[in-house]
Amino acid sequence: MRELVRPHRLAPGARVAVVATSGPVPEERLQAGLDVLRGWDLDPVAGAHVLDRHAGFGYLAGSDADRAADFQRAWCDPDVDAVLCARGGYGVQRMIDLLDWDALRAAGPKLFVGFSDITVLHEAIATRLGLVTLYGPMAAGVDFIKNARAQEHLRATLFAPETVRTLTSGGTALVPGRARGVTLGGCLCLLAAERGTAHARPSARGGLLCLEDVGEETYRLDRYLTQLQRSGWLDGVRGVLLGSWEECSDYAELRPLLADRLGGLGVPVAENVGFGHCAGALTVPFGVAAELDADAGTLTLDEPALR
C-alpha cells in the first residue's frame, strides 16, 4: 500500500468549510462548533444546506443532491483550505456517486476531517484523489464541542502535526508485536458495506488497519469482520488498531470475538487505542506510513500527517 499525498497544515486565518454529508445537524451544536473553530483563529463557513432536513427521511441532512453540492462547492472553492464534516449518522453512501471526482481532483489537495459514516469519504478520497485524510472529531459533534482533549488533539494535528507524530493509547495488546505499514480504516460496518463499490480500495494489504464502531450487537460485528475476511480484504494487512466500541456489548464479551476474528491474521493487534465514538477521541491520519507497537500501545508516524 502506497503513502498518500499530505495536504498542507492550517495557519491562523485559514478558511474552513463545514458541511453536512450525512445526518441532520442541530443548530445549537453547529454554532457551538463554529465558535470553537473561531477560537482557534480559523474562519469557518457553513455549507448552504448544513441545517437542512430531508423531506421524507428525517435521518438525512437534506436531499442527496444538496449534500453533494455543498461538499463539491466547498472542496472546489480555492479560498477554502479544509473541509470539515459537521456530523455522521448515515447518508454518504447516498450522495457520493453524485460527486464530480474529476473536478475535485482538479481543485488540488485539501485537508479533510470526519469519522463514522464519513469512512466512505475517507476511502473515496484515498482511492480517487490520493490524499491523506484525518479520521477525527466533527465540528458539530457533542464529543467535540464538550471535550477539551478531543479539541486539543485535533487542533495540534491541524496546526502543528509534528507535535502529535506518536499516538499513545495506554491500551493493551490483543496480539503482541510490532508492524510497519500505511494507516487506513474507519468504522467497521461501513468498511464492510463498501466492499465491491467503485470508491473502495481493493484490500488492506500493506496497511495498519484502524477499526471501531458504535451501537452494534456482537453478532453484527462478527458478520462484518467475517465479511472482510471471506472477501480477502484482510489478506496481507500488517497490523490492526482497535478504537472504541461505544454502545456495543460489554468489552469483556466483545474481546473474545475480536481475538477470534483477528488473532488468526498473524499480525499485531492493539486495543483501546482511543479513536472513534468515544470521549476525548484522538485524531488519526489515514494514508501515512507508521509503526505500530501493540505492546506499548503506540502508533508512530514516519513524518507529520500534514506538510
C-alpha positions as CSV (number, residue, x, y, z in Angstrom):
1,M,0.0,0.0,0.0
2,R,1.4,3.4,-1.0
3,E,1.7,6.5,1.1
4,L,-0.7,9.3,0.0
5,V,-0.1,13.0,-0.6
6,R,-0.1,15.1,2.5
7,P,-2.2,18.3,2.4
8,H,-0.8,21.5,3.9
9,R,-1.4,22.2,7.6
10,L,-3.6,25.1,8.6
11,A,-2.4,28.5,9.6
12,P,-4.3,31.2,11.6
13,G,-6.9,32.8,9.5
14,A,-7.4,29.8,7.3
15,R,-10.9,29.3,5.9
16,V,-12.6,26.0,6.7
17,A,-15.9,24.8,5.3
18,V,-18.3,22.8,7.5
19,V,-20.7,20.6,5.5
20,A,-23.3,18.0,6.4
21,T,-22.8,14.9,4.3
22,S,-24.9,12.5,6.4
23,G,-27.4,13.1,9.2
24,P,-29.2,16.3,10.3
25,V,-27.3,18.8,12.3
26,P,-28.8,20.5,15.4
27,E,-28.3,24.3,15.0
28,E,-27.1,24.9,18.6
29,R,-24.4,22.2,18.2
30,L,-23.3,23.7,14.9
31,Q,-23.0,27.1,16.4
32,A,-21.0,25.8,19.3
33,G,-18.6,24.0,17.0
34,L,-18.2,27.1,14.8
35,D,-17.4,29.1,18.0
36,V,-14.6,26.6,18.8
37,L,-13.1,26.9,15.4
38,R,-13.3,30.7,15.6
39,G,-11.5,30.4,18.9
40,W,-8.7,28.7,17.0
41,D,-8.4,31.8,14.8
42,L,-10.0,30.0,11.9
43,D,-12.6,31.4,9.5
44,P,-15.4,28.8,9.4
45,V,-18.1,28.9,6.8
46,A,-21.1,26.6,6.9
47,G,-22.5,25.0,3.8
48,A,-25.7,26.4,2.4
49,H,-27.6,23.2,3.3
50,V,-25.9,22.3,6.5
51,L,-29.1,22.7,8.6
52,D,-31.4,21.1,6.1
53,R,-33.5,18.0,6.9
54,H,-34.7,15.6,4.2
55,A,-38.4,16.0,3.4
56,G,-39.1,12.2,3.5
57,F,-36.3,10.7,5.6
58,G,-35.6,12.5,8.8
59,Y,-32.3,10.8,9.3
60,L,-30.7,12.7,6.4
61,A,-29.5,16.3,6.3
62,G,-31.3,17.5,3.3
63,S,-31.5,15.9,-0.2
64,D,-28.7,13.8,-1.6
65,A,-28.1,16.3,-4.3
66,D,-27.9,19.2,-1.9
67,R,-25.5,17.4,0.4
68,A,-23.3,16.5,-2.5
69,A,-23.4,20.1,-3.9
70,D,-22.3,21.5,-0.5
71,F,-19.3,19.2,-0.4
72,Q,-18.4,19.8,-4.0
73,R,-18.7,23.6,-3.7
74,A,-16.6,23.6,-0.5
75,W,-13.9,21.4,-2.0
76,C,-13.6,23.3,-5.3
77,D,-13.6,26.7,-3.6
78,P,-10.0,28.0,-3.9
79,D,-10.4,30.1,-0.8
80,V,-11.2,27.1,1.4
81,D,-8.3,25.3,3.0
82,A,-10.1,22.4,4.7
83,V,-13.5,20.7,4.6
84,L,-14.8,19.5,8.0
85,C,-17.8,17.3,8.4
86,A,-20.5,18.6,10.8
87,R,-21.6,15.1,12.0
88,G,-22.0,11.5,10.9
89,G,-25.1,9.3,11.1
90,Y,-25.9,8.0,7.7
91,G,-26.1,9.4,4.2
92,V,-22.7,9.5,2.5
93,Q,-23.3,6.3,0.5
94,R,-26.4,8.0,-1.0
95,M,-24.6,11.1,-2.2
96,I,-21.1,10.0,-3.0
97,D,-21.9,8.9,-6.6
98,L,-23.2,12.4,-7.3
99,L,-19.8,14.0,-6.8
100,D,-17.7,15.1,-9.8
101,W,-14.3,13.4,-9.0
102,D,-12.5,15.0,-11.9
103,A,-13.4,18.4,-10.7
104,L,-12.4,17.5,-7.1
105,R,-9.1,16.3,-8.3
106,A,-8.5,19.4,-10.4
107,A,-9.1,21.6,-7.3
108,G,-5.9,20.2,-5.8
109,P,-5.1,18.8,-2.3
110,K,-7.4,19.9,0.5
111,L,-7.5,18.9,4.2
112,F,-10.5,16.7,5.2
113,V,-11.7,15.7,8.7
114,G,-14.6,13.4,9.8
115,F,-15.3,9.9,11.1
116,S,-18.1,7.3,11.5
117,D,-20.3,7.5,8.4
118,I,-17.6,9.6,6.8
119,T,-15.5,6.4,6.5
120,V,-17.0,6.2,3.0
121,L,-15.5,9.6,2.0
122,H,-12.1,8.7,3.5
123,E,-12.0,5.6,1.3
124,A,-13.1,7.5,-1.8
125,I,-10.6,10.4,-1.2
126,A,-7.8,7.9,-0.8
127,T,-8.7,5.9,-4.0
128,R,-9.8,8.8,-6.2
129,L,-7.7,11.7,-5.0
130,G,-4.7,10.0,-3.4
131,L,-4.8,12.3,-0.3
132,V,-4.1,11.8,3.4
133,T,-7.2,12.4,5.4
134,L,-7.9,12.9,9.2
135,Y,-10.2,10.5,11.0
136,G,-11.2,12.8,13.8
137,P,-13.9,14.7,15.6
138,M,-16.6,16.6,13.7
139,A,-17.5,20.3,14.1
140,A,-21.0,19.7,15.5
141,G,-20.2,16.5,17.3
142,V,-21.2,16.5,21.0
143,D,-17.9,14.8,22.0
144,F,-16.0,17.5,20.2
145,I,-17.7,20.6,21.5
146,K,-17.7,19.4,25.1
147,N,-14.3,17.6,25.3
148,A,-11.1,19.5,25.6
149,R,-8.9,16.5,24.8
150,A,-10.6,15.8,21.5
151,Q,-10.4,19.5,20.6
152,E,-6.7,19.9,21.5
153,H,-5.5,16.8,19.7
154,L,-7.4,17.8,16.5
155,R,-6.1,21.4,16.9
156,A,-2.5,20.1,17.3
157,T,-2.9,17.8,14.2
158,L,-4.2,20.7,12.1
159,F,-1.7,23.4,13.1
160,A,1.4,21.6,14.5
161,P,1.3,18.0,13.3
162,E,4.9,17.4,14.2
163,T,3.9,17.5,17.9
164,V,1.5,14.6,17.6
165,R,3.5,12.1,15.5
166,T,3.1,9.5,18.2
167,L,-0.3,8.5,19.3
168,T,-0.3,6.8,22.7
169,S,-3.3,4.8,23.9
170,G,-2.2,3.3,27.2
171,G,-4.2,0.3,26.0
172,T,-3.1,-3.3,25.8
173,A,-2.1,-5.8,23.1
174,L,-4.7,-8.2,21.9
175,V,-1.9,-9.7,19.9
176,P,1.6,-8.5,20.8
177,G,4.3,-7.3,18.4
178,R,5.4,-4.5,16.1
179,A,4.5,-3.8,12.5
180,R,5.0,-1.2,9.8
181,G,2.5,-0.1,7.2
182,V,0.3,2.7,5.9
183,T,-2.7,3.7,8.0
184,L,-6.3,3.2,6.8
185,G,-9.6,2.2,8.2
186,G,-12.6,3.7,9.9
187,C,-16.0,2.4,11.0
188,L,-16.1,-1.4,10.7
189,C,-19.7,-1.7,9.4
190,L,-19.0,0.9,6.6
191,L,-15.8,-0.8,5.5
192,A,-17.8,-4.0,5.1
193,A,-20.6,-2.2,3.4
194,E,-18.3,-0.6,0.9
195,R,-16.9,-3.9,-0.5
196,G,-17.4,-4.1,-4.2
197,T,-18.2,-0.4,-4.7
198,A,-16.4,1.9,-7.1
199,H,-14.8,4.1,-4.4
200,A,-13.4,1.5,-2.0
201,R,-9.8,0.2,-2.1
202,P,-9.5,-3.4,-3.2
203,S,-7.8,-4.6,0.0
204,A,-6.0,-3.6,3.2
205,R,-2.8,-5.2,2.1
206,G,0.3,-3.4,3.4
207,G,-1.8,-1.4,5.8
208,L,-2.2,-0.7,9.5
209,L,-5.9,-1.1,9.8
210,C,-7.8,1.1,12.3
211,L,-11.2,-0.3,13.3
212,E,-14.0,1.0,15.5
213,D,-17.8,1.1,15.6
214,V,-20.8,2.2,17.6
215,G,-24.2,0.7,18.7
216,E,-23.6,-2.7,17.1
217,E,-24.6,-6.2,18.5
218,T,-21.7,-8.6,18.8
219,Y,-23.1,-10.9,16.1
220,R,-23.2,-8.0,13.7
221,L,-19.6,-7.1,14.4
222,D,-18.8,-10.8,13.8
223,R,-20.6,-10.6,10.5
224,Y,-18.6,-7.5,9.4
225,L,-15.3,-9.0,10.3
226,T,-16.1,-12.3,8.7
227,Q,-17.2,-10.5,5.5
228,L,-13.9,-8.7,5.3
229,Q,-12.0,-11.9,6.0
230,R,-14.0,-14.0,3.5
231,S,-13.7,-11.4,0.8
232,G,-9.9,-11.4,1.1
233,W,-9.9,-7.8,2.1
234,L,-7.8,-8.5,5.2
235,D,-5.2,-10.5,3.3
236,G,-1.7,-9.0,3.7
237,V,-2.7,-6.5,6.4
238,R,0.3,-5.6,8.5
239,G,-1.3,-4.7,11.9
240,V,-4.6,-3.7,13.4
241,L,-5.5,-0.9,15.8
242,L,-8.8,-1.2,17.7
243,G,-10.5,2.0,18.7
244,S,-13.8,2.5,20.7
245,W,-16.9,0.2,20.7
246,E,-19.3,2.6,22.3
247,E,-22.9,1.3,22.9
248,C,-21.8,-2.1,21.7
249,S,-21.7,-5.1,24.1
250,D,-19.6,-5.0,27.1
251,Y,-15.9,-5.2,26.1
252,A,-15.4,-8.4,28.1
253,E,-17.9,-10.1,25.7
254,L,-16.6,-8.3,22.6
255,R,-12.9,-9.0,23.2
256,P,-13.1,-12.8,22.6
257,L,-14.8,-12.1,19.3
258,L,-12.1,-9.7,18.2
259,A,-9.4,-12.2,19.2
260,D,-11.2,-15.0,17.3
261,R,-11.7,-13.0,14.1
262,L,-8.4,-11.1,14.1
263,G,-6.0,-13.3,16.0
264,G,-5.5,-15.6,13.1
265,L,-4.1,-12.9,10.9
266,G,-0.7,-13.4,12.5
267,V,-0.2,-9.6,12.9
268,P,0.0,-7.3,16.0
269,V,-3.4,-6.1,17.3
270,A,-3.5,-3.1,19.7
271,E,-6.8,-2.4,21.6
272,N,-8.3,0.6,23.3
273,V,-6.3,3.0,21.1
274,G,-8.8,5.8,21.8
275,F,-10.2,6.9,18.4
276,G,-13.7,6.8,17.1
277,H,-17.0,7.2,19.0
278,C,-15.6,8.0,22.4
279,A,-15.0,10.9,24.7
280,G,-11.6,12.6,24.0
281,A,-11.2,10.8,20.7
282,L,-7.7,11.0,19.1
283,T,-7.4,12.2,15.5
284,V,-5.8,9.5,13.3
285,P,-4.4,10.3,9.9
286,F,-5.1,7.8,7.1
287,G,-2.6,7.3,4.3
288,V,0.7,7.8,6.2
289,A,3.5,5.3,6.8
290,A,3.8,4.4,10.5
291,E,5.0,1.9,13.0
292,L,2.6,0.1,15.4
293,D,3.9,-1.1,18.7
294,A,1.0,-3.1,20.1
295,D,2.7,-3.9,23.4
296,A,3.4,-0.2,24.1
297,G,0.1,0.9,22.7
298,T,1.7,3.4,20.3
299,L,1.4,4.4,16.7
300,T,4.4,6.4,15.5
301,L,4.1,8.2,12.1
302,D,7.2,8.4,9.9
303,E,6.5,12.0,9.3
304,P,3.9,14.6,10.3
305,A,0.4,13.9,8.9
306,L,0.4,17.3,7.1
307,R,3.0,19.3,5.4
